Amino acid sequence: MKILPSRMRANRATGKKPLYRRFWFWAGLGVGGGIVAFIYGISLIDRTLPDQSELNAVFREQTLTIKAADGTILQQQGEATREQLKLEQIPDNLKKAFIASEDRRFRQHNGVDPQGIVRASLNNLRSQGVVEGGSTITQQLTRILFLKQEQTIWRKLKEVRLAQKMEQELTKDQILERYLNLVYLGSGAYGVADAAWVYFSKSPDQLSLAQMATIAGLAPAPSLYAPDKNPEAAKRRRDLVLLRMQEDKVITPEQRQAAVQEPLALKSSSPKRVQVESPYFTSFIQKELPKYVSPNVLKSGGLVVETTLNPSWQKVAEEAVAKTLRNQGRWENFKQAAMVAIDPRNGEIKAMVGGKDFGKNQFNRVTQAQRQPGSTFKGFVYATAIATGKSPYDSYEDAPFVVDGYEPKNYSENFHGSMNIRDALTRSVNIVAVKVLIDVGFTPTIKLAHDMGIKSELKPTYSLALGSNEVNLLELTSAYGSFATQGLHAEPHGITRILNRQGKVIWSANFKSKRALDADSAAIMTWMLRNVVEAGTGGAAQLDNRPVAGKTGTSDEARDLWFIGYIPQMVTGVWLGNDDNHPTYGSSSSAAYTWHEFMEKAVEGMPIEKFPKRPKLEGRKGTIKAQSIKPKQVLNRSIADDDDDSEGERARNSNSEESGSSRRRRRRKSYSQEEQQASDYTPRRRRRDRSESSSNNSSSESSTPRRRSRKVESDSPPPRRTRRELSPANSSGSSGSSSSSPSQPSWRDRLRPSQQ
């Protein structure tokens, strides 16, 4: 006989059931367990969702948008919206069309609409197909921004939870604005502005009511309802949207009837987002991005990159390069050109043309091409000399010279005797440049060049003075900008700000200018480089009523033609040549002319600023210590001796018929010999002639009238010049030399500037 516990005996006596047999116990346990499970499930979902701070994202993942300085879009990658609009910029009927089509209770629910789900289910059952969706606009936005399109329960749960969180974080207007800018509407269109352009070639405010309804009807299935692919399906969907708008009393029956009778009237255009403006510059920007943001940020995407590019100047630069290649390039035998313009005060790149045709060749000749700068490098040699305390009027002997077996030669293969530093720079005399380099030393010159912006390796050789070390156009142009800013150098850059998906700035430019050269030496160099443009090899670069300073450069056999010039507000560099390093038939005056073609238009409306006055030369103290080179062997010969040695050769040359190519080879046979371009201009080039007197440190304009002429397209080569035409007696016009010109000078002699 079993003995029952006293409680059980009592329950039997009273007729009560044990607790574990009671329904409410298990019901309560089930409800409680369900609540716990629900809370746990919610927390589990929340752990997989983006951080709350990311819920205000305004761009899709895996997108990149690059903008110019004025906000215009240069390039977009990924599922990016070309034109994002503020909500007030979107027509009211277009907003209401989307609400009527996609989420009729948008203003009432908190992200999820149970009534909408039930209504959509009933309508789909009655129609025996999917005619209405249960997802709210908020849910669709979360799917666009954060979720993949897979059809799973887990994704749907995350979508619901994200929609609830987004409703807590953003206002209804903010949600609607983001949705209308991001929703995919087919044919590569993201957002209503893109769709209006793709289907009707209009802006949203130009759309008719019927066209608005057509666009709103695309959201559930763009491929199914696309008017350019399925016009009948698009019409049926449009009419349904119009019916819902009437039911919601957004439009009147009369308005609906008129819109229903309107034909589709498509006028298709390619999506603007596939267009790429300034491709050399945008490719440069993409390569720069890893310097400023982490790989993870780049991978996730959604970035907007604001750049320094001036679209107006960029267009002018592209036109100038194209014109030079079309005209001079034909008969001077160069097929490529590059140009870059920089604001030297802050280092911002304002224009960049990296070559002839980006579609055929993506190689950027501004940033990637390492070329020999020729005589443009003399700017750093003379700047070092001035900074050591030398005067522009210190004289050197331009005469035959051999140092440790290296024999520099002048382009004209003639010599001028004693001449000062300023005149040597103006005429781009090679022998004086090498002698100055020997006096100041390799180390100070290389250090100054690097401080001013040259990043490429510079080797300590005598040919350094003549540009034997390769550099790229960007660094060379940036370095010359240090002259324009009185010795301060700002790092060249093309990005001002980078914004993340939420529109927050994650990086902004903050480049500080650094002192590279003392202000007095920079001012003296600018004064000397102005003379290069006013009375020397850079004459083709002159601008009306605006001071210009700069330097030409030509490498061996005219393989590279350069001009780097500047005004106080801008420095621009030009390179002409061939990718295969093939010799050209041209001169660096073509580069100077290209510079002029760009700058003449770019400076329109820009205030005229003057360069600082040249400081006093007396009593100057150097800011750089010279480290003179001590050659092992130096051979100096007199000019007369050299003339005797070459007299026989000149006689033979004058009595023999030479081909144009052999004459060109002889004229260019020494490395990096700068042409005496004052005599090398053709009637096609724009010319301004001035003479400058160095007495009392003042300059006066020549009485020679200014002449202008423009190059035009021509298939004929330039007139070939004889050695006599290129000799100093006929070209330099320098004091102390006798002229062999006839009593009646030619047009070239009349155009030639006189120099003192």
VOGU-3710 file (C-alpha; in Angstrom, 3 decimals, decimal comma):
1> mkilpsrmra> 0,000/0,000/0,000  1,435/3,319/-1,252  1,594/6,229/1,128  0,809/9,527/-0,742  2,361/12,794/0,258  0,216/14,895/2,529  -0,179/17,675/-0,121  -1,418/15,202/-2,741  -3,829/13,709/-0,222  -5,032/17,190/0,543
11> nratgkkply> -5,479/18,039/-3,175  -7,464/14,855/-3,671  -9,540/15,646/-0,677  -10,298/19,103/-1,974  -10,549/18,020/-5,636  -7,705/20,339/-6,889  -5,217/19,393/-9,712  -1,445/19,627/-9,241  0,215/22,836/-10,590  2,009/21,105/-13,475
21> rrfwfwaglg> -1,350/19,732/-14,675  -2,994/23,098/-14,863  -3,495/24,757/-18,301  -2,717/28,288/-17,225  0,653/27,129/-15,933  1,739/25,807/-19,294  0,110/28,692/-21,133  1,963/31,165/-18,974  5,165/29,226/-19,399  4,677/29,220/-23,160
31> vgggivafiy> 3,949/32,935/-23,327  6,878/33,751/-21,099  9,168/31,514/-23,127  7,875/33,107/-26,296  8,591/36,568/-24,969  12,097/35,532/-23,971  12,644/33,891/-27,353  11,275/36,960/-29,116  13,547/39,275/-27,154  16,493/36,994/-27,830
41> gislidrtlp> 15,618/36,815/-31,532  15,348/40,606/-31,724  18,713/40,998/-30,026  20,187/38,390/-32,356  18,863/40,286/-35,387  20,039/43,617/-33,985  23,572/42,300/-33,644  23,665/41,670/-37,407  22,326/45,094/-38,347  24,358/48,222/-39,152
51> dqselnavfr> 25,138/50,596/-36,351  22,425/53,145/-35,651  24,731/55,957/-36,766  24,772/54,415/-40,259  21,002/54,471/-40,698  21,077/57,967/-42,202  23,138/56,812/-45,214  22,434/58,707/-48,418  24,429/56,541/-50,869  24,422/52,880/-51,791
61> eqtltikaad> 27,307/50,587/-50,949  29,990/49,852/-53,556  29,594/53,248/-55,216  32,052/56,041/-55,873  31,201/59,569/-56,979  33,908/62,043/-58,005  32,935/65,699/-58,190  34,631/68,800/-59,596  35,238/71,924/-57,526  31,868/73,366/-58,572
71> gtilqqqgea> 29,979/70,212/-57,576  29,457/68,815/-61,071  29,931/65,066/-61,326  33,039/63,885/-63,169  32,639/60,140/-62,708  30,458/57,582/-60,951  31,043/53,913/-60,322  28,617/51,279/-59,104  24,888/51,753/-58,504  25,233/55,486/-58,064
81> treqlkleqi> 22,649/58,248/-58,496  23,838/60,852/-60,938  21,673/63,693/-59,665  20,496/63,752/-56,073  17,616/66,148/-55,388  16,303/67,775/-52,256  12,717/66,786/-51,446  11,470/70,287/-52,240  13,000/70,000/-55,734  10,833/66,963/-56,543
91> pdnlkkafia> 7,345/67,758/-57,909  4,523/67,109/-55,451  2,597/64,872/-57,847  5,676/62,715/-58,407  6,069/62,159/-54,660  2,369/61,327/-54,321  2,523/58,967/-57,292  5,177/56,879/-55,547  3,270/56,905/-52,264  0,043/55,844/-54,016
101> sedrrfrqhn> 1,881/53,091/-55,865  4,189/51,762/-53,152  3,002/52,745/-49,677  -0,442/54,357/-49,312  -0,177/54,569/-45,508  3,396/55,922/-45,575  2,585/58,834/-43,254  0,769/56,646/-40,687  2,923/53,562/-40,025  6,169/53,246/-38,082
111> gvdpqgivra> 8,149/51,419/-40,744  6,028/48,280/-41,086  2,373/48,385/-42,158  0,308/45,291/-41,149  -2,782/46,733/-42,853  -0,817/47,186/-46,034  0,402/43,599/-45,900  -3,171/42,275/-45,484  -4,493/44,557/-48,230  -1,721/43,564/-50,636
121> slnnlrsqgv> -2,307/39,864/-49,926  -6,056/40,153/-50,628  -5,496/42,151/-53,826  -2,939/39,618/-55,054  -5,355/36,751/-54,325  -8,171/38,444/-56,191  -5,927/39,177/-59,169  -4,276/35,737/-59,041  -0,924/37,462/-59,363  1,374/39,937/-57,695
131> veggstitqq> -0,135/43,387/-58,294  0,765/44,987/-54,984  3,613/44,583/-52,530  3,466/44,613/-48,771  6,809/46,303/-48,189  6,686/49,917/-47,115  8,858/52,634/-48,628  10,951/52,503/-45,470  11,480/48,754/-45,858  12,455/49,216/-49,485
141> ltrilflkqe> 14,963/51,901/-48,501  16,607/49,616/-45,931  16,857/46,911/-48,582  18,465/49,364/-51,023  21,009/50,649/-48,534  21,890/47,692/-46,370  20,502/44,340/-47,526  20,865/41,977/-50,429  17,942/40,993/-52,606  17,776/37,317/-51,552
151> qtiwrklkev> 14,285/36,005/-50,776  14,742/34,533/-47,288  12,869/34,791/-43,990  16,013/35,987/-42,236  16,453/38,856/-44,706  12,793/39,822/-44,281  13,148/39,877/-40,498  16,202/42,100/-40,728  14,351/44,359/-43,177  11,462/44,790/-40,752
161> rlaqkmeqel> 13,741/45,523/-37,825  15,859/47,988/-39,838  12,723/49,808/-41,008  11,582/50,269/-37,405  14,978/51,598/-36,371  15,143/53,916/-39,392  11,762/55,407/-38,538  13,154/56,259/-35,105  16,288/57,825/-36,579  14,877/59,785/-39,551
171> tkdqileryl> 11,810/61,866/-40,336  9,291/60,780/-42,963  10,514/63,476/-45,340  14,126/62,328/-44,954  13,121/58,741/-45,685  11,093/59,743/-48,734  13,884/61,958/-50,091  16,465/59,170/-49,811  14,107/56,653/-51,399  13,247/58,843/-54,392
181> nlvylgsgay> 16,961/59,478/-54,989  18,103/55,858/-54,667  15,338/53,579/-55,987  16,331/51,665/-59,119  13,974/52,424/-62,014  15,524/50,435/-64,860  17,799/51,191/-67,820  20,644/52,217/-65,519  18,574/54,920/-63,788  18,902/55,309/-60,017
191> gvadaawvyf> 16,446/57,817/-58,607  13,703/59,908/-60,163  16,029/62,512/-61,707  17,988/59,846/-63,557  14,762/58,130/-64,691  13,287/61,385/-66,001  16,393/61,837/-68,131  16,730/58,224/-69,292  13,115/57,808/-70,438  12,013/61,333/-71,353
201> skspdqlsla> 15,216/63,448/-71,557  13,712/65,860/-69,057  14,278/67,085/-65,542  11,648/65,962/-62,987  9,943/69,373/-62,891  9,293/69,130/-66,652  7,407/65,825/-66,485  3,694/65,552/-67,211  1,336/63,780/-64,788  1,252/60,709/-67,041
211> qmatiaglap> 5,052/60,584/-67,202  5,290/60,878/-63,409  2,900/57,948/-63,030  4,921/55,953/-65,574  8,110/56,452/-63,569  6,404/55,685/-60,243  5,020/52,469/-61,692  8,515/51,159/-62,439  9,571/50,608/-58,827  8,144/47,075/-58,215
221> apslyapdkn> 9,628/45,527/-61,382  11,661/47,897/-63,618  12,417/45,233/-66,220  8,741/44,253/-66,500  7,263/47,743/-66,699  10,030/49,529/-68,623  8,267/51,717/-71,231  11,100/51,352/-73,744  10,906/47,534/-73,591  7,278/46,712/-72,702
231> peaakrrrdl> 5,141/49,734/-73,634  1,788/47,963/-73,134  2,728/46,714/-69,668  4,051/50,165/-68,853  0,732/51,745/-69,880  -1,304/49,329/-67,774  0,928/49,986/-64,785  0,743/53,763/-65,343  -3,037/53,672/-65,484  -3,156/51,672/-62,234
241> vllrmqedkv> -0,991/54,280/-60,506  -3,271/57,047/-61,797  -6,320/55,151/-60,485  -4,778/54,872/-57,026  -3,910/58,565/-57,066  -7,566/59,331/-57,830  -8,738/56,963/-55,082  -6,439/58,747/-52,641  -7,925/62,051/-53,894  -4,512/63,265/-55,025
251> itpeqrqaav> -5,860/64,018/-58,518  -9,328/64,591/-59,932  -11,127/62,176/-62,282  -10,652/64,690/-65,086  -6,893/64,832/-64,506  -6,737/61,030/-64,458  -8,747/60,740/-67,666  -6,501/63,219/-69,488  -3,349/61,434/-68,298  -4,680/58,014/-69,318
261> qeplalksss> -5,252/59,245/-72,868  -1,723/60,665/-73,149  0,707/58,549/-75,214  3,986/57,432/-73,629  5,999/59,810/-75,845  9,391/58,371/-74,934  12,612/60,218/-75,704  15,359/57,954/-74,438  18,853/59,108/-73,443  21,855/57,260/-72,090
271> pkrvqvespy> 22,272/57,434/-68,316  24,466/60,360/-67,356  26,110/58,218/-64,711  28,032/56,257/-67,350  29,702/59,400/-68,664  33,234/60,167/-67,507  34,513/63,719/-67,623  38,238/64,515/-67,460  39,270/60,833/-67,428  42,994/61,447/-66,877
281> ftsfiqkelp> 42,198/63,483/-63,788  39,606/61,059/-62,391  41,941/58,099/-62,852  44,593/60,088/-60,979  42,082/60,725/-58,160  41,272/57,025/-57,819  44,961/56,233/-57,454  45,287/58,942/-54,798  42,365/57,698/-52,668  44,285/54,908/-50,856
291> kyvspnvlks> 46,599/57,578/-49,431  43,747/59,127/-47,485  41,271/56,360/-46,554  41,703/52,786/-45,379  41,198/49,754/-47,657  38,087/48,756/-45,670  36,455/52,126/-46,275  37,290/51,936/-49,961  35,909/48,415/-50,193  32,598/49,283/-48,567
301> gglvvettln> 32,210/52,236/-50,931  29,476/54,821/-50,913  32,121/57,557/-51,045  31,814/61,027/-52,523  35,140/62,602/-53,458  35,212/66,371/-53,859  38,118/67,536/-56,008  39,977/70,693/-56,979  39,298/70,540/-60,727  37,971/73,676/-62,407
311> pswqkvaeea> 35,715/72,354/-65,228  35,987/75,560/-67,270  39,787/75,551/-67,187  39,821/71,829/-67,866  37,832/72,327/-71,052  40,159/75,115/-72,186  43,200/72,927/-71,438  41,796/70,050/-73,477  41,096/72,396/-76,390  44,602/73,891/-76,260
321> vaktlrnqgr> 46,261/70,459/-76,255  44,042/69,202/-79,071  44,791/72,291/-81,165  48,546/71,908/-80,735  48,459/68,229/-81,673  46,242/68,974/-84,650  48,418/71,814/-85,947  52,047/71,822/-84,748  52,045/68,104/-83,997  51,498/67,234/-87,641
331> wenfkqaamv> 54,561/68,914/-89,046  56,786/68,879/-85,964  56,415/65,108/-85,586  55,050/64,769/-82,058  51,934/62,747/-81,322  51,405/63,318/-77,618  51,006/66,271/-75,297  50,293/66,858/-71,622  49,335/69,850/-69,510  48,702/70,522/-65,832
341> aidprngeik> 47,659/73,741/-64,082  48,120/74,240/-60,325  47,274/76,991/-57,879  50,740/77,386/-56,302  49,320/79,070/-53,194  47,602/75,898/-51,984  48,749/73,137/-54,360  45,294/72,522/-55,845  45,333/70,960/-59,316  42,939/72,962/-61,479
351> amvggkdfgk> 43,325/71,233/-64,849  45,024/68,059/-66,081  45,327/66,656/-69,584  47,380/63,480/-69,617  47,460/62,761/-73,325  45,684/62,690/-76,652  43,026/59,978/-76,263  42,230/58,301/-72,939  39,987/55,777/-74,688  42,954/54,357/-76,596
361> nqfnrvtqaq> 45,684/54,828/-74,008  45,117/55,380/-70,278  48,779/56,261/-69,619  48,842/59,631/-67,830  51,754/61,688/-69,124  51,345/64,241/-66,337  51,940/61,812/-63,473  53,357/58,607/-64,973  55,712/59,681/-67,753  59,296/60,171/-66,567
371> rqpgstfkgf> 61,006/62,436/-69,104  64,199/64,477/-69,295  63,332/68,102/-68,429  66,095/69,674/-70,489  66,784/73,315/-69,741  63,777/73,720/-67,454  66,008/72,196/-64,771  68,329/75,192/-65,047  65,812/77,065/-62,917  66,904/75,054/-59,879
381> vyataiatgk> 70,609/75,438/-60,679  70,362/79,216/-60,907  68,029/79,398/-57,896  70,662/77,592/-55,844  73,305/80,016/-57,089  71,182/83,047/-56,203  70,414/81,564/-52,765  74,128/81,139/-52,061  74,515/84,887/-52,490  75,459/85,164/-56,160
391> spydsyedap> 74,254/88,158/-58,145  72,327/87,843/-61,430  75,103/89,989/-62,883  77,936/87,651/-61,928  79,717/86,759/-65,150  80,921/83,461/-66,590  82,832/82,689/-69,757  80,786/80,994/-72,439  83,641/79,236/-74,210  84,727/75,672/-75,083
401> fvvdgyepkn> 84,859/73,725/-71,847  85,608/70,116/-70,831  85,311/68,945/-67,226  86,349/65,405/-66,224  85,805/64,279/-69,800  82,313/65,824/-70,043  81,940/68,496/-72,728  78,700/70,510/-72,660  77,787/72,291/-75,869  75,364/75,052/-76,750
411> ysenfhgsmn> 72,517/74,425/-79,131  73,936/76,841/-81,699  77,417/75,282/-81,353  78,698/78,850/-80,947  79,899/80,848/-77,953  79,166/84,292/-76,570  82,223/84,961/-74,446  81,687/86,628/-71,069  78,029/86,848/-70,035  76,143/87,221/-66,781
421> irdaltrsvn> 73,866/84,674/-65,143  70,667/86,451/-66,114  71,539/86,555/-69,812  72,705/82,946/-69,698  69,292/81,914/-68,347  67,463/84,102/-70,854  69,345/82,545/-73,791  69,489/79,116/-72,131  73,263/78,792/-72,525  74,355/75,307/-71,496
431> ivavkvlidv> 78,050/75,886/-70,732  77,358/78,639/-68,199  74,743/76,447/-66,459  77,313/73,668/-65,967  79,893/76,128/-64,640  77,361/77,534/-62,170  76,520/74,004/-61,006  80,223/73,360/-60,363  80,421/76,517/-58,265  77,377/75,788/-56,067
441> gftptiklah> 77,669/71,981/-55,911  75,537/68,908/-56,493  74,184/68,521/-52,961  72,717/72,036/-52,495  71,175/71,961/-55,974  69,584/68,543/-55,509  68,303/69,422/-52,040  66,712/72,652/-53,237  65,039/70,893/-56,172  63,602/68,292/-53,796
451> dmgikselkp> 62,466/70,937/-51,316  60,712/72,804/-54,103  58,748/69,724/-55,179  60,871/67,396/-57,328  60,304/63,866/-56,007  62,221/61,837/-58,600  65,793/60,715/-57,965  68,433/63,245/-58,997  71,948/61,964/-59,597  75,059/64,100/-58,967
461> tyslalgsne> 76,430/64,357/-62,492  77,550/67,367/-64,506  74,683/66,829/-66,953  72,276/67,447/-64,047  72,493/71,141/-64,947  71,059/70,391/-68,388  68,209/68,141/-67,249  69,642/64,633/-67,584  67,574/63,202/-64,702  64,026/62,190/-65,542
471> vnlleltsay> 61,071/63,847/-63,796  57,330/63,999/-64,418  55,322/67,023/-65,468  53,338/67,282/-62,231  56,358/67,552/-59,947  58,226/69,891/-62,301  55,236/72,232/-62,564  54,635/72,127/-58,818  58,301/72,953/-58,175  58,154/76,043/-60,390
481> gsfatqglha> 55,112/77,099/-58,379  57,497/77,680/-55,478  58,958/80,611/-57,432  55,470/82,110/-57,787  54,805/81,963/-54,030  58,083/83,614/-53,002  59,725/80,338/-52,060  56,843/78,491/-50,374  55,933/75,031/-51,629  52,499/73,425/-51,262
491> ephgitriln> 52,031/69,723/-52,024  50,104/69,302/-55,297  46,819/67,483/-54,749  43,475/66,943/-56,411  41,173/66,028/-53,483  39,652/68,537/-51,071  37,234/66,324/-49,110  36,041/62,723/-48,903  32,533/62,007/-47,612  31,207/58,639/-46,432
501> rqgkviwsan> 27,772/57,100/-47,068  26,213/59,239/-44,380  27,513/62,425/-45,984  30,015/62,981/-43,170  33,494/64,284/-43,961  36,038/61,552/-43,219  39,042/63,360/-44,715  39,768/66,924/-45,766  42,849/68,513/-47,304  45,108/70,326/-44,883
511> fkskraldad> 48,387/70,747/-46,729  50,624/73,344/-45,161  53,026/75,346/-47,291  56,689/74,857/-46,415  59,590/77,201/-46,973  61,752/75,824/-49,784  63,616/78,956/-50,904  64,061/82,323/-49,241  61,697/85,028/-50,488  64,417/87,328/-51,880
521> saaimtwmlr> 66,015/84,574/-53,962  62,585/83,531/-55,272  61,826/87,130/-56,252  65,154/87,456/-58,065  64,511/84,179/-59,904  61,059/85,383/-60,957  62,645/88,590/-62,245  65,122/86,515/-64,260  62,457/84,107/-65,529  60,298/87,021/-66,613
531> nvveagtgga> 63,169/88,062/-68,864  63,103/84,582/-70,443  59,521/85,295/-71,552  59,970/88,973/-72,391  63,290/88,798/-74,258  64,330/85,177/-74,585  63,285/81,665/-75,507  59,803/81,849/-73,941  58,461/84,780/-75,954  55,499/82,836/-77,333
541> aqldnrpvag> 54,018/82,624/-73,821  53,465/86,351/-73,314  50,020/87,516/-72,138  48,418/90,932/-72,619  49,077/93,311/-69,729  49,910/90,464/-67,358  53,388/89,546/-66,074  54,556/86,037/-66,983  57,648/84,134/-65,887  58,791/80,756/-67,113
551> ktgtsdeard> 61,365/78,546/-68,750  61,564/76,499/-71,913  63,316/73,164/-72,156  64,313/70,706/-74,866  66,034/67,366/-74,442  68,419/65,640/-76,839  67,198/65,632/-80,458  64,095/67,547/-79,359  62,570/64,386/-77,917  60,918/66,442/-75,170
561> lwfigyipqm> 59,580/69,972/-75,618  58,731/71,817/-72,405  57,468/75,094/-71,094  56,773/75,734/-67,418  55,323/79,193/-66,831  53,484/81,017/-64,103  51,640/84,101/-62,995  51,160/84,864/-59,278  47,896/82,877/-59,122  48,692/79,887/-61,335
571> vtgvwlgndd> 51,546/77,750/-62,599  51,061/75,660/-65,734  53,339/73,091/-67,315  53,279/71,771/-70,895  55,095/68,790/-72,404  55,125/67,729/-76,064  56,744/64,621/-77,490  56,335/60,939/-78,398  55,729/57,966/-76,123  58,373/55,936/-77,933
581> nhptygssss> 60,950/58,700/-77,343  61,242/59,322/-81,071  62,868/62,695/-81,975  60,621/65,564/-83,027  61,220/68,324/-85,553  59,918/70,969/-83,190  61,123/73,402/-80,574  59,958/74,287/-77,109  58,380/77,461/-78,449  55,525/75,138/-79,478
591> aaytwhefme> 55,104/74,240/-75,812  55,202/77,917/-74,873  52,567/78,663/-77,500  50,338/75,875/-76,125  50,768/77,397/-72,670  49,672/80,753/-74,042  46,609/79,256/-75,757  45,430/77,837/-72,424  46,347/80,722/-70,165  44,918/83,414/-72,418
601> kavegmpiek> 41,420/81,987/-71,850  41,907/80,676/-68,311  42,833/84,103/-66,921  39,769/85,845/-68,333  38,122/87,644/-65,446  41,040/86,901/-63,126  42,495/89,962/-61,381  45,906/91,033/-62,644  48,455/90,575/-59,880  52,034/91,739/-60,019
611> fpkrpklegr> 55,083/89,791/-59,004  57,079/91,157/-56,053  59,709/93,723/-56,927  63,246/92,538/-57,318  65,036/93,059/-53,993  68,265/94,987/-53,716  71,282/93,039/-54,812  73,856/94,908/-52,788  74,768/93,388/-49,451  72,708/90,214/-49,880
621> kgtikaqsik> 73,686/87,259/-47,757  73,235/83,707/-48,880  70,716/81,367/-47,256  72,288/78,242/-48,771  75,898/77,288/-48,347  77,674/76,451/-51,586  79,582/73,169/-51,763  81,756/73,710/-54,815  82,711/70,693/-56,873  86,436/70,079/-57,319
631> pkqvlnrsia> 86,875/68,528/-60,767  89,821/66,269/-61,425  90,463/67,770/-64,822  89,270/70,976/-66,467  90,094/71,988/-70,017  89,332/75,557/-71,098  89,875/76,702/-74,652  89,449/80,114/-76,206  86,636/80,817/-78,616  89,164/81,605/-81,357
641> dddddseger> 90,802/78,199/-81,003  87,479/76,460/-81,266  86,521/78,517/-84,299  89,781/77,470/-86,016  89,067/73,799/-85,283  85,594/73,972/-86,727  86,293/76,305/-89,656  86,987/73,448/-92,062  83,829/71,655/-91,070  81,728/74,783/-91,507
651> arnsnseesg> 83,222/75,326/-94,948  82,379/71,778/-95,956  78,859/72,189/-94,651  78,321/75,397/-96,608  79,478/73,772/-99,877  77,413/70,607/-99,581  73,721/69,879/-99,905  72,380/68,529/-96,629  69,130/66,735/-96,057  66,758/68,255/-93,511
661> ssrrrrrrks> 67,215/65,282/-91,176  71,039/65,500/-91,190  70,892/69,209/-90,420  68,544/68,517/-87,537  70,808/65,798/-86,153  73,801/68,127/-86,269  71,891/70,920/-84,573  70,838/68,563/-81,761  73,872/66,347/-81,390  74,718/67,315/-77,807
671> ysqeeqqasd> 72,602/66,274/-74,860  69,862/68,606/-73,650  70,855/71,566/-75,795  68,283/74,333/-75,542  67,367/76,020/-78,779  67,812/79,745/-79,181  64,124/80,210/-79,808  64,227/83,945/-80,190  65,172/83,230/-83,798  63,148/80,044/-84,091
681> ytprrrrrdr> 59,615/81,411/-84,253  57,739/80,979/-87,486  55,274/83,537/-88,905  52,505/81,237/-87,622  53,413/81,819/-83,988  52,261/84,720/-81,911  55,209/87,033/-81,257  55,803/89,870/-78,879  59,168/91,515/-78,983  60,753/93,484/-76,217
691> sesssnnsss> 64,238/94,434/-75,327  65,331/94,697/-71,753  68,163/96,802/-70,452  69,906/95,657/-67,322  71,393/99,043/-66,526  70,113/100,580/-63,272  67,967/97,444/-62,851  65,171/98,900/-64,991  63,437/97,603/-68,084  61,902/99,459/-71,007
701> esstprrrsr> 59,817/98,272/-73,895  61,351/98,028/-77,325  60,105/100,318/-80,011  59,651/97,259/-82,209  55,907/96,879/-82,803  54,204/93,771/-81,461  53,224/91,226/-84,031  50,607/88,535/-83,711  49,876/85,584/-85,830  48,096/82,310/-85,235
711> kvesdspppr> 49,023/78,853/-86,342  46,560/77,247/-88,675  46,230/73,684/-89,805  48,741/72,811/-92,462  50,049/69,616/-93,941  53,236/71,269/-95,079  56,345/71,115/-92,886  57,873/74,267/-91,403  60,466/76,105/-93,479  63,861/74,506/-92,995
721> rtrrelspan> 66,512/76,797/-91,601  70,151/76,729/-92,556  72,968/76,740/-90,039  73,676/80,343/-90,946  70,125/81,312/-89,998  70,619/79,631/-86,617  74,035/81,117/-85,845  74,411/83,708/-83,084  75,319/86,385/-85,576  71,885/86,041/-87,103
731> ssgssgssss> 69,830/85,065/-84,090  71,042/86,425/-80,819  71,456/90,067/-81,605  73,648/90,316/-78,545  75,993/93,189/-77,998  79,557/92,620/-78,988  78,822/90,314/-81,904  79,009/91,278/-85,524  76,117/90,561/-87,799  76,479/88,843/-91,120
741> spsqpswrdr> 73,015/89,876/-92,211  72,633/91,769/-95,481  71,915/95,462/-95,409  68,223/94,684/-95,901  67,253/92,399/-92,929  64,836/89,531/-93,416  61,456/89,311/-91,616  63,032/86,949/-89,117  65,751/89,481/-88,303  63,192/92,261/-87,949
751> lrpsqq> 61,164/90,170/-85,472  64,225/89,186/-83,455  64,434/90,823/-79,982  67,565/92,768/-79,235  69,408/91,793/-76,028  71,970/93,564/-73,948
//
